[in-house]
Amino acid sequence: MMYEERNINKPLVYRIGDSSPALLRQVGFHTKKEKPAIGIYTGKVQYINTGSRFRKTDYEECQNFQRMNHFPKTSIITKKDTLVRLLRTMKFLYGPVYDFFPLSFSVPIEFKKYMRYIQQEQEQGDKSVWICKPADLSRGRGIFVFRELHELAYDCNAVVQKYIDNPLLISGYKFDEPYSLNNLGNVFSHLTNTSINKLSPSLNQEKDDVGPGCKWNFAKLKEHLSGRDIDWDKIWERIKALVILTLLPVAQEVPPQPQGCFELYGFDFIIDTDVKTWILEINLSPALSVDTEVDLSVKRPLLLDMMLLLDVAADDGDLAYEFKKQLDKSNIKPKRQSNSC
């Protein structure tokens, strides 16, 4: 951290992994190429694990001056299949207040239940559009939209979710190409995932009322919706309420821990033509890469706010230094953390 500006005697050190987002290296840090005095390679001084979960012993050994970017026992909301079961249970217990998650089935374990629903639809003369998503993959990998049962194929645990086929469009666009239910195989039209859409051949083309690219910030979205007499403030309050309702059932599962745990989730929302807000999924490690100016304008302030929320104390570097000295005296080497940054 910027310890020169805070009169800190000893700097607080982070180990930055090669896979860490470049933007994370730029926010709130000074880069030092030389080996610091407190032993960055042998001391578990301060770490943030960007991708995977920590072990139970990591939480048990966490010191007051350390920060860990995952809470224990919260992966239930970031895996698509367990999120399905969690929110289904909450809807059963609390009714319509949890009616913000599309009808979903975990396959293969719930394939028979899914088939019964399909049969009921056929008897009523209906046929829904569905989206299939691998339970534990990210960045749009393995996702496809389908209508016919014979098109459903999966080779891992997956979620089959009723597709929100009436999304609120912007000049006919859901994402990078015009929206139509007649071309379900066009991923650039249907999958709201920038990891996919940044590969679209029409990405940088000017689109009516949309412009080039496939991302807007909140300010531009608010301006657009207000121009259509849609109450943005109501939407935003609803989004915040849905986040809280999703986190409530897992909050009681988190065991008491030393101060220092925090988490940056990526909630995926969609708004339909009735201006109803839905949660589609929650990402464990939302993308922090910067591909556009919009990315930079959104993600840099986000990371700065996150760093402020960590509430690093002025003497944390000194505490880390003393902790390392005690370890050296006792000849105990702390375990080196993998995937850290």
Rosetta blueprint (number, residue, H / E / L):
1 M L
2 M L
3 Y H
4 E H
5 E H
6 R H
7 N L
8 I L
9 N L
10 K L
11 P L
12 L L
13 V L
14 Y L
15 R L
16 I L
17 G L
18 D L
19 S L
20 S L
21 P L
22 A H
23 L H
24 L H
25 R H
26 Q H
27 V L
28 G L
29 F L
30 H L
31 T L
32 K L
33 K L
34 E L
35 K L
36 P L
37 A L
38 I L
39 G L
40 I L
41 Y L
42 T L
43 G L
44 K L
45 V L
46 Q L
47 Y L
48 I L
49 N E
50 T L
51 G L
52 S L
53 R L
54 F L
55 R L
56 K H
57 T H
58 D H
59 Y H
60 E H
61 E L
62 C L
63 Q L
64 N L
65 F L
66 Q L
67 R L
68 M E
69 N L
70 H L
71 F L
72 P L
73 K L
74 T L
75 S H
76 I H
77 I H
78 T L
79 K L
80 K H
81 D H
82 T H
83 L H
84 V H
85 R H
86 L H
87 L H
88 R H
89 T H
90 M H
91 K H
92 F H
93 L H
94 Y H
95 G H
96 P H
97 V H
98 Y H
99 D L
100 F L
101 F L
102 P L
103 L L
104 S E
105 F E
106 S E
107 V E
108 P L
109 I L
110 E L
111 F H
112 K H
113 K H
114 Y H
115 M H
116 R H
117 Y H
118 I H
119 Q H
120 Q H
121 E H
122 Q H
123 E H
124 Q L
125 G L
126 D L
127 K L
128 S L
129 V L
130 W E
131 I E
132 C E
133 K E
134 P E
135 A L
136 D L
137 L L
138 S L
139 R L
140 G L
141 R L
142 G L
143 I L
144 F E
145 V E
146 F E
147 R L
148 E L
149 L H
150 H H
151 E H
152 L L
153 A L
154 Y L
155 D L
156 C L
157 N L
158 A E
159 V E
160 V E
161 Q E
162 K E
163 Y L
164 I L
165 D L
166 N L
167 P E
168 L L
169 L L
170 I E
171 S L
172 G L
173 Y E
174 K L
175 F L
176 D L
177 E L
178 P E
179 Y L
180 S L
181 L L
182 N L
183 N L
184 L L
185 G L
186 N L
187 V H
188 F H
189 S H
190 H H
191 L L
192 T L
193 N L
194 T H
195 S H
196 I H
197 N H
198 K L
199 L L
200 S L
201 P L
202 S L
203 L L
204 N L
205 Q L
206 E L
207 K L
208 D L
209 D L
210 V L
211 G L
212 P L
213 G L
214 C L
215 K L
216 W L
217 N L
218 F H
219 A H
220 K H
221 L H
222 K H
223 E H
224 H H
225 L H
226 S H
227 G H
228 R L
229 D L
230 I L
231 D L
232 W H
233 D H
234 K H
235 I H
236 W H
237 E H
238 R H
239 I H
240 K H
241 A H
242 L H
243 V H
244 I H
245 L H
246 T H
247 L H
248 L H
249 P H
250 V H
251 A H
252 Q L
253 E L
254 V L
255 P L
256 P L
257 Q L
258 P L
259 Q L
260 G L
261 C E
262 F L
263 E L
264 L L
265 Y L
266 G E
267 F E
268 D E
269 F E
270 I E
271 I E
272 D E
273 T L
274 D L
275 V L
276 K L
277 T E
278 W E
279 I E
280 L E
281 E E
282 I E
283 N E
284 L L
285 S L
286 P L
287 A L
288 L L
289 S L
290 V L
291 D L
292 T L
293 E H
294 V H
295 D H
296 L H
297 S H
298 V H
299 K H
300 R H
301 P H
302 L H
303 L H
304 L H
305 D H
306 M H
307 M H
308 L H
309 L H
310 L L
311 D L
312 V L
313 A L
314 A L
315 D L
316 D H
317 G H
318 D H
319 L H
320 A H
321 Y H
322 E H
323 F H
324 K H
325 K H
326 Q H
327 L H
328 D H
329 K H
330 S H
331 N L
332 I L
333 K L
334 P L
335 K L
336 R L
337 Q L
338 S L
339 N L
340 S E
341 C L
